[in-house]
Amino acid sequence: MDIRLQKILSMAGVASRRKAEELMQAGAVTVNGRIVRELGSKADPERDHIKVSGKLVNPKQPKVYLMLNKPCEVVTTLSDPAGRVTVKDLLRGVRFRIYPVGRLDYDSEGLLLLTNDGDLVQRMLHPSFEVPKTYEVKVKGVLTDEEIRTLSKGVELPDGRTRPCRIRKIQKTEKNSWLEMTIYEGRNRQIRRMLEAVDHPVLKLKRIRMGPLELGTLPVGRYRYLTPQEIRSLKTVGGALKGSKPAPKFRKAMGE
């Protein structure tokens, strides 16, 4: 059966449909040896040989969903020209090619979702769904109530005003503060830039929730597969987000 190429690439976990369109327009997709750039093009995944950048696409591989507790000083990519440790290096034992859903900065840690479900990736990252992401943040200095109100309402950044967010004080010392921040957009280094705008640089940043997923007690540097309940909850993103309380088995992410 003929299916749009974007959907085939998404089903195969190659990329989201939007990214698949970019690959097609860049001339990276071939069907039976012929470059296909037309976005409305279709193919039969059972009959046609579909390649992306010379690699054969297999749309039949099972969908894989896992959560990684990313350590600091690990890049959220599958390869790095500078030779730094990547999240792929932490996924020993995962047989299928999966992709990070969004990014965590090199110097940030915490919950990172990885999957080969291109439709889910697009849903989680599309601004219209406003998927909440919650972080524990250690900042320099003690924020005043006025500064917290300012951040909650949105602050002006070079790329535009941030959307309203939720901020809760966790604890403070004479020199530092701990906050819980929930944002509904995913700009580059957004929380760091927001706090710099009120003169409170971030000292530590850890993502603890993403949509219905919770990091829980997953150790740093380890990963686990999502439970069926968590996967179902993820697929309701944009509607009612339902949390779950998994009882997972942890696996070491390196050299188990």
C-alpha positions as a printed Julia matrix, in Angstrom:
256×3 Matrix{Float64}:
  0.0    0.0    0.0
  1.33   3.43  -0.95
  1.91   5.77   2.01
  3.3    9.28   2.14
  7.07   9.21   2.53
  6.94  11.51   5.56
  4.75   9.0    7.38
  6.97   6.06   6.4
 10.06   7.82   7.77
  8.17   8.7   10.94
  6.95   5.11  11.36
 10.52   3.89  10.94
 11.75   6.21  13.67
 14.01   8.09  11.29
 12.58  11.51  12.13
  9.39  13.4   12.88
  7.22  14.18   9.87
  8.41  17.78   9.83
 12.07  16.71   9.93
 11.36  14.08   7.26
 10.11  16.85   4.98
 13.36  18.73   5.52
 15.35  15.59   4.66
 13.33  15.15   1.47
 13.81  18.75   0.41
 17.54  18.41   1.06
 17.7   15.46  -1.36
 18.61  12.93   1.34
 15.7   10.55   0.58
 15.67   8.07  -2.3
 13.07   5.59  -3.46
 14.4    2.75  -5.61
 17.55   4.78  -6.24
 15.74   7.98  -7.28
 15.95  11.15  -5.18
 12.48  12.26  -4.09
 11.94  15.88  -3.08
  8.2   16.25  -3.7
  6.47  16.34  -0.3
  3.32  14.64  -1.56
  5.24  11.61  -2.85
  4.18   8.14  -1.76
  5.86   4.74  -1.64
  5.05   1.18  -0.62
  7.23   0.24   2.39
  6.65  -3.46   1.6
  7.86  -3.18  -2.0
 10.05  -0.11  -2.43
 13.64   0.4   -1.31
 13.63   3.61   0.7
 16.92   5.1    1.87
 17.89   8.15   3.9
 21.44   9.36   3.37
 22.22   6.01   1.78
 20.87   3.89   4.64
 17.94   1.54   4.07
 14.82   2.39   6.08
 12.99  -0.32   7.97
  9.48   0.91   8.9
  8.61  -2.33  10.7
 10.86  -1.94  13.72
  8.94  -1.83  17.01
  8.35   1.45  18.78
 10.75   2.0   21.66
 10.25   4.48  24.51
 12.74   5.03  27.3
 13.74   7.56  29.92
 17.34   8.48  30.68
 18.6   10.39  33.7
 21.17  12.41  31.78
 24.27  13.41  33.74
 25.98  16.78  33.38
 28.72  17.04  30.75
 26.89  14.74  28.31
 25.63  16.12  25.0
 22.06  15.42  23.87
 23.03  14.12  20.45
 23.8   10.73  18.92
 27.29  11.8   17.81
 29.65  14.65  18.62
 32.49  15.91  16.37
 34.36  17.1   19.47
 34.44  13.58  20.88
 32.4   14.34  23.99
 30.24  11.72  25.68
 26.78  11.6   24.08
 23.48  10.15  25.25
 24.0    7.34  22.76
 27.06   6.26  24.74
 24.77   5.77  27.76
 22.35   3.44  25.98
 24.27   0.18  26.02
 21.87  -2.69  25.35
 19.37  -0.69  23.27
 19.23  -2.45  19.89
 17.14   0.09  18.02
 18.04   3.56  16.85
 16.2    6.06  18.99
 16.28   9.85  19.18
 16.14  12.39  22.01
 12.88  14.3   22.38
 14.18  17.84  22.72
 17.42  18.67  24.46
 19.05  19.11  27.82
 22.05  21.42  27.95
 25.55  19.98  28.28
 25.75  21.31  31.85
 22.19  20.25  32.83
 20.95  16.91  34.06
 17.76  14.97  34.52
 14.87  13.44  32.59
 15.41  12.9   28.87
 12.86  10.99  26.77
 14.15   8.98  23.79
 12.06   7.15  21.19
 11.79   6.13  17.54
  8.12   7.19  17.42
  8.31  10.21  15.12
  4.67  11.17  15.61
  5.15  11.3   19.38
  8.3   13.41  19.0
  6.39  15.95  16.93
  3.53  15.99  19.42
  5.8   16.48  22.42
  7.79  19.3   20.81
  5.09  21.2   18.95
  4.44  24.57  20.68
  0.67  24.23  20.33
  0.58  21.35  22.86
  2.44  23.36  25.53
  3.89  20.27  27.18
  4.94  21.25  30.73
  8.55  20.66  31.74
  9.52  20.98  35.4
 13.02  21.67  36.74
 14.76  21.93  40.08
 17.02  24.97  39.86
 19.76  26.21  42.16
 20.52  29.89  41.61
 23.0   32.38  42.94
 21.48  34.69  45.52
 18.02  34.77  47.09
 15.11  35.72  44.85
 12.61  38.21  46.16
  8.86  37.69  45.83
  8.82  40.51  43.27
 11.46  38.79  41.14
  9.49  35.56  41.23
  6.33  37.39  40.14
  8.28  38.99  37.29
  9.59  35.63  36.1
  6.16  34.0   36.45
  4.53  36.6   34.21
  7.26  36.36  31.56
 10.47  38.27  30.89
 11.85  39.91  27.77
 14.63  37.95  26.06
 16.37  38.72  22.74
 14.13  36.15  21.01
 10.91  37.53  22.53
  8.95  37.51  25.76
  8.67  34.21  27.59
  5.28  32.71  28.33
  3.93  32.66  31.88
  5.39  29.88  34.0
  5.03  28.41  37.49
  7.71  29.01  40.12
  7.84  27.65  43.65
 10.48  28.28  46.3
 11.95  25.05  47.67
 14.61  26.29  50.07
 17.23  28.98  50.52
 20.51  29.7   52.25
 22.27  32.98  52.83
 23.9   32.81  49.37
 21.7   30.59  47.18
 18.1   29.62  46.41
 16.46  26.41  45.23
 13.39  26.76  43.0
 10.97  24.49  41.18
 10.15  25.96  37.75
  7.61  24.69  35.22
  7.73  26.11  31.7
  5.51  25.44  28.69
  7.9   26.17  25.85
 11.33  24.92  24.87
 13.65  27.74  23.88
 17.39  27.26  23.91
 18.76  27.55  27.49
 15.52  29.26  28.43
 15.58  28.92  32.21
 19.21  30.0   32.42
 18.49  33.07  30.33
 15.35  33.94  32.31
 17.22  33.88  35.6
 20.15  35.8   34.17
 17.63  38.49  33.21
 16.92  39.07  36.92
 20.61  38.77  37.91
 20.42  35.31  39.49
 22.65  32.97  37.43
 21.86  29.25  37.49
 24.29  27.09  39.45
 22.54  23.75  38.88
 19.64  22.65  36.68
 17.82  19.31  36.77
 14.69  18.33  34.84
 12.41  16.2   37.03
  9.19  16.04  34.97
  8.18  16.19  31.32
  4.49  16.01  30.5
  3.13  12.97  32.38
  6.6   11.5   33.04
  8.43  11.78  36.35
 12.12  11.12  36.87
 11.51   9.65  40.3
 14.39   7.62  41.75
 16.06   6.69  38.46
 19.8    6.99  39.19
 21.99   9.43  37.27
 23.41   7.84  34.14
 20.88   5.03  33.97
 17.88   4.44  31.74
 14.68   2.44  31.84
 11.93   1.57  29.4
  8.6    3.29  29.91
  5.69   1.34  31.32
  2.61   0.73  29.13
  0.67   3.18  31.33
  3.3    5.88  30.78
  3.24   5.34  27.02
 -0.54   5.65  26.98
 -0.3    8.85  29.03
  2.28  10.3   26.64
 -0.08   9.77  23.75
 -2.71  11.91  25.46
 -0.4   14.96  25.55
 -2.42  17.97  24.48
 -5.43  16.64  26.34
 -5.51  15.6   29.98
 -1.99  14.75  31.15
 -2.15  11.83  33.53
  0.74  10.89  35.76
  1.78   7.35  36.55
  3.68   5.63  39.3
  5.89   3.05  37.57
  7.71   0.25  39.28
 10.6   -0.04  36.8
 13.73  -2.12  36.81
 16.8    0.06  36.48
 19.6   -0.73  34.09
 23.08   0.69  34.1
 23.63   3.04  31.2
 27.33   2.24  30.81
 29.23  -0.99  31.01
 26.61  -3.12  32.72
